[in-house]
Amino acid sequence: MNFAGRFNGRAAVITGGASGIGLAVAQRIVEEGGRVSVWDRDPAQIEQAKAVIPSLHGIAIDVADAAGVERAARSTLEALGGVDILVTSAAITGPNMTTWNYTTEDWQKVIDININGVFYCNKALVPHMLERNYGRIVNIASIAGKEGNPNASAYSTSKAAVIGLTKSLGKELAKTRVTVNCVTPAAVRTAIFKQMSQEHIDFMLSKIPMARFGEVDEVAALICWIASEECSFTTAAVFDVSGGRATY
């Protein structure tokens, strides 16, 4: 399907955008006329992403660093001349184990990146979007945030929190032209699988009625529609892309 020009004149920030779903979104936005800055903690992956998308702007950053996010926002606004779209894709799974065996250190790391990082990025860019009287925020949550996966309590909790943040912020901005929505994918085979046990991967697959994992391009297609001007009467909403797994 041809969406040439859909993002003409638009600029996007994509966290965790140097690989996986984030990179697929970056490719589509650039192909459809937009400019993209990827915020990723891995400088080597940013360089690899630039090899795929030469026009890409990239900043090496840990989204769990609030001051670093503010600096990245200022740098990106200067480089791109503005930001119209934010996609928060940066996340980690944390270890797969029962809640009572989780270490406080592992728990805090997941919460810092998966929810605090989303908050910092939303907080940093919303004032700019309000000044421009336009914005599209797409926070990437997970079906785990709706249903809770066993042996993934920190991840499930963090993604539930992303849904709550999205609904709250979306309602706060409902009378503006800034929309805030989130996507709740079921498992998609990306490099994040390397952080999971095979037992947990098998469990996730068993829960998907389509009996397959999602593809990054399938999720990217939905994200890009939500991030476009077409999605103008939906905010504080949750979009499932779960192969039939979602039950509510």
C-alpha positions as CSV (number, residue, x, y, z in Angstrom):
1,M,0.0,0.0,0.0
2,N,1.3,3.4,-1.0
3,F,1.4,6.1,1.7
4,A,3.9,8.3,0.0
5,G,4.0,11.8,1.5
6,R,1.9,10.9,4.6
7,F,4.6,12.3,6.9
8,N,5.8,15.2,4.7
9,G,7.0,18.0,6.9
10,R,6.7,15.9,10.1
11,A,9.5,15.1,12.5
12,A,9.5,12.1,14.8
13,V,11.4,10.9,17.9
14,I,11.5,7.1,18.3
15,T,13.0,5.7,21.5
16,G,14.7,2.3,21.1
17,G,14.5,3.2,17.4
18,A,17.8,1.6,16.3
19,S,16.3,-1.9,16.1
20,G,13.2,-4.0,16.1
21,I,9.8,-2.3,16.0
22,G,11.3,1.1,16.5
23,L,13.5,0.8,13.4
24,A,10.6,-0.5,11.3
25,V,8.6,2.6,12.3
26,A,11.6,4.8,11.5
27,Q,11.9,3.3,8.1
28,R,8.3,3.8,7.2
29,I,8.2,7.4,8.5
30,V,11.3,8.3,6.4
31,E,10.0,6.5,3.3
32,E,6.7,8.5,3.7
33,G,8.4,11.8,3.8
34,G,9.3,12.4,7.4
35,R,12.4,13.0,9.4
36,V,13.4,10.8,12.3
37,S,15.6,11.0,15.4
38,V,16.2,7.7,17.1
39,W,17.1,7.7,20.8
40,D,18.8,4.5,21.7
41,R,21.3,3.5,24.4
42,D,23.5,1.4,22.0
43,P,25.7,3.7,19.8
44,A,26.8,0.8,17.6
45,Q,23.2,0.0,16.8
46,I,22.5,3.6,16.0
47,E,25.3,3.5,13.4
48,Q,23.9,0.3,12.0
49,A,20.5,2.0,11.7
50,K,22.1,4.9,9.9
51,A,23.6,2.5,7.4
52,V,20.0,1.4,6.6
53,I,18.5,4.9,6.8
54,P,21.2,7.5,5.9
55,S,19.1,10.5,6.8
56,L,18.6,9.3,10.3
57,H,19.4,11.5,13.3
58,G,20.6,9.6,16.3
59,I,21.3,10.2,20.0
60,A,22.9,7.6,22.3
61,I,20.8,7.9,25.5
62,D,19.4,5.9,28.4
63,V,15.8,6.9,28.7
64,A,15.9,6.2,32.4
65,D,18.1,9.3,32.8
66,A,15.7,12.2,33.2
67,A,18.3,14.9,32.7
68,G,19.7,13.0,29.7
69,V,16.2,12.9,28.1
70,E,15.8,16.7,28.5
71,R,19.2,17.2,26.8
72,A,18.2,14.8,24.0
73,A,15.0,16.7,23.5
74,R,16.8,20.1,23.2
75,S,19.4,18.6,20.8
76,T,16.7,17.0,18.7
77,L,14.6,20.1,18.5
78,E,17.6,22.0,17.3
79,A,18.6,19.4,14.8
80,L,15.1,18.7,13.3
81,G,13.5,22.1,13.9
82,G,10.7,20.6,15.8
83,V,9.1,17.3,16.8
84,D,5.5,16.3,15.8
85,I,5.6,12.6,16.7
86,L,6.9,10.6,19.7
87,V,7.0,6.8,19.6
88,T,8.3,5.3,22.9
89,S,9.6,1.8,21.9
90,A,12.6,1.5,24.3
91,A,12.1,-1.4,26.8
92,I,13.6,-4.4,28.5
93,T,12.0,-7.6,29.6
94,G,13.8,-8.3,32.8
95,P,14.5,-11.8,34.0
96,N,11.9,-14.6,33.8
97,M,11.2,-15.7,37.4
98,T,8.5,-15.7,40.0
99,T,7.7,-12.4,41.7
100,W,9.1,-13.6,45.1
101,N,12.4,-14.4,43.6
102,Y,12.8,-11.1,41.7
103,T,15.6,-9.0,43.0
104,T,14.9,-5.4,43.9
105,E,17.7,-4.3,41.5
106,D,16.2,-6.2,38.5
107,W,12.7,-4.8,39.4
108,Q,14.0,-1.2,39.6
109,K,15.8,-1.5,36.3
110,V,12.7,-2.6,34.4
111,I,10.5,0.1,36.0
112,D,13.2,2.8,35.3
113,I,13.4,2.0,31.6
114,N,9.9,0.8,30.8
115,I,7.7,3.3,32.6
116,N,9.9,6.1,34.1
117,G,11.6,6.4,30.7
118,V,8.2,6.7,28.9
119,F,7.2,9.4,31.4
120,Y,10.4,11.3,31.0
121,C,10.1,11.3,27.2
122,N,6.4,12.3,27.2
123,K,7.1,15.0,29.7
124,A,10.0,16.5,27.7
125,L,8.1,16.7,24.4
126,V,4.5,17.5,25.3
127,P,5.2,21.3,26.0
128,H,6.8,21.6,22.6
129,M,3.9,19.9,20.9
130,L,1.5,22.2,22.7
131,E,3.4,25.2,21.4
132,R,3.1,23.8,17.9
133,N,-0.6,23.0,18.4
134,Y,0.0,19.5,17.0
135,G,1.4,16.2,18.2
136,R,1.0,12.4,18.0
137,I,2.3,10.3,20.9
138,V,2.3,6.5,20.6
139,N,3.5,4.6,23.7
140,I,4.3,1.0,23.2
141,A,2.8,-1.1,25.9
142,S,2.2,-4.9,25.7
143,I,-0.6,-7.5,26.0
144,A,1.3,-8.4,29.2
145,G,0.2,-5.1,30.6
146,K,-3.5,-6.1,30.1
147,E,-3.4,-9.8,31.1
148,G,-0.2,-10.2,33.2
149,N,2.3,-12.8,32.2
150,P,3.5,-15.3,34.9
151,N,7.3,-15.1,35.5
152,A,7.3,-11.5,34.1
153,S,5.9,-9.4,36.9
154,A,8.1,-6.4,36.5
155,Y,7.5,-6.3,32.7
156,S,3.8,-6.8,33.1
157,T,3.5,-4.2,35.7
158,S,5.6,-1.6,33.7
159,K,3.4,-2.1,30.6
160,A,0.2,-1.8,32.6
161,A,1.6,1.5,33.9
162,V,2.3,2.6,30.3
163,I,-1.4,2.0,29.6
164,G,-2.4,4.1,32.6
165,L,-0.1,6.9,31.8
166,T,-1.4,7.0,28.2
167,K,-5.0,7.2,29.3
168,S,-4.3,9.9,31.9
169,L,-2.2,12.1,29.6
170,G,-4.5,11.6,26.7
171,K,-7.4,12.9,28.7
172,E,-5.4,15.9,29.9
173,L,-4.6,16.8,26.3
174,A,-8.0,15.9,24.8
175,K,-9.0,19.5,24.1
176,T,-5.7,20.1,22.2
177,R,-4.5,18.8,18.9
178,V,-2.0,16.5,20.7
179,T,-3.2,12.9,20.8
180,V,-1.8,10.1,23.1
181,N,-2.5,6.5,22.4
182,C,-0.7,3.2,23.1
183,V,-0.3,-0.1,21.3
184,T,-0.4,-3.5,23.1
185,P,1.4,-6.1,20.9
186,A,1.5,-9.7,21.7
187,A,5.0,-11.2,21.3
188,V,6.9,-10.1,18.2
189,R,10.1,-11.9,17.4
190,T,12.8,-9.2,17.8
191,A,16.2,-9.0,19.6
192,I,14.3,-8.7,22.9
193,F,13.7,-12.4,22.8
194,K,17.4,-12.8,23.7
195,Q,16.4,-11.5,27.2
196,M,13.8,-14.2,27.7
197,S,13.9,-17.9,28.6
198,Q,12.8,-20.4,25.9
199,E,10.1,-21.6,28.3
200,H,8.7,-18.1,28.5
201,I,8.8,-17.7,24.7
202,D,6.9,-20.9,24.3
203,F,4.3,-19.8,26.8
204,M,3.7,-16.6,24.9
205,L,3.3,-18.4,21.6
206,S,0.8,-20.8,23.2
207,K,-1.5,-17.9,24.1
208,I,-1.8,-16.5,20.6
209,P,-4.8,-17.9,18.7
210,M,-3.2,-17.3,15.3
211,A,-0.4,-19.6,16.5
212,R,2.4,-17.4,15.4
213,F,4.4,-14.4,16.6
214,G,3.7,-10.9,15.2
215,E,6.0,-9.3,12.6
216,V,7.6,-6.0,13.2
217,D,6.1,-4.6,10.0
218,E,2.6,-5.5,11.1
219,V,3.1,-3.5,14.4
220,A,4.8,-0.7,12.6
221,A,1.9,-0.3,10.2
222,L,-0.5,0.2,13.1
223,I,1.8,2.6,14.9
224,C,2.3,4.7,11.8
225,W,-1.4,5.1,11.3
226,I,-1.9,6.2,14.9
227,A,1.1,8.6,14.4
228,S,-0.4,10.2,11.3
229,E,-2.9,13.1,10.8
230,E,-5.6,10.5,9.9
231,C,-5.9,9.4,13.5
232,S,-7.5,12.6,14.7
233,F,-10.5,11.6,16.8
234,T,-8.8,8.9,19.0
235,T,-6.9,9.6,22.1
236,A,-6.3,7.9,25.5
237,A,-6.9,4.6,23.6
238,V,-5.3,1.2,23.5
239,F,-4.8,-0.6,20.2
240,D,-4.4,-4.4,20.3
241,V,-2.2,-6.1,17.8
242,S,-2.2,-9.5,19.4
243,G,-3.1,-12.2,16.9
244,G,-6.4,-12.7,18.8
245,R,-4.9,-13.0,22.3
246,A,-6.5,-9.8,23.7
247,T,-9.6,-10.6,25.7
248,Y,-10.6,-7.0,26.5
